[in-house]
Amino acid sequence: MGFLTGKTAIITGAGRAVLKDGSCGSIGYGIATAYAKEGANLVITGRNVKKLEAAKQELESLYGIKVLTVQADVCAGGDNEATVANVVKQAVDTFGGIQVLINNAQASASGVPLTEHTTEQFDLAIYSGLYAAFYYMKACYPYLAESHGSVINFASGAGLFGNFGQSAYAAAKEGIRGMSRVAATEWGKDGINVNVVCPLAWTAKLEQFRDAYPDAFKANVKMPPMGHYGNAETEIGRVCVQLAMPDFKYMSGETLTLEGGMGQRP
């Protein structure tokens, strides 16, 4: 029996991604793996059906849990409320309720100065991140109130520290942080805790960037003071497990910088 046996978690952006060594290669998949190890049933979303089905096959076969995959993309011009409502309905129809919502999915254009950002690039970040979190939180609220559940939203040091070339991404992430703090205030009476994680983890995308452009990687990617990048499962996913524990409700409205000491930057 795991700590989350019998619980149902929605995790956005959780398609399978792995590193060269076969370990978890994205934050979403790392969280899904950590939750699967604790016995939770999962509802995972993303744009890539192949990656979602690969995640389902591996997680179900390794950990004996049930995984529902739903293709979903919150984007400019889409019927986003209907898209999210479909995910939530399928989750409730399949598992009977929702105990945890994790808003991890995010797309953005990176490295583009603010004056060069296009409206389309700005919309990409705001819709996939901020609007997605907004729609999922609204749609899941009745079920989270019933279960006294948890919300874990993902933000970034890009917003906290103003990273160059990430204006739209930072705007989306800081919007998520503000909305999360309000939800923590409004939903405390319902026994729902809402927290934010700002992670820095070693991912397949970083691994590919390092291998393809070693000089650019060395110039732009800083090593955290702890001497290594975070592990998507054991150092990000396990924190997300803790934040959803039924006896850990007093922590709410907080932002956790899981960046190996880089969160201490002025």
Secondary structure, 3 states (H helix, E strand, C coil): CCCCCCCEEEEECCCCCECCCCCECCHHHHHHHHHHHCCCEEEEEECCHHHHHHHHHHHHHHHCCCEEEEECCCCCCCCHHHHHHHHHHHHHHHHCCCCEEEECCCCCCCCECHHHCCHHHHHHHHHHHHHHHHHHHHHHHHHHHHHCCEEEEECCHHHHHCCCCEHHHHHHHHHHHHHHHHHHHHHHHHCCEEEEEEECECCHHHHHHHHHCHHHHHHHCCCCCCCCCECHHHHHHHHHHHHCCCCCCCCCCCEEEECCCHHHCC
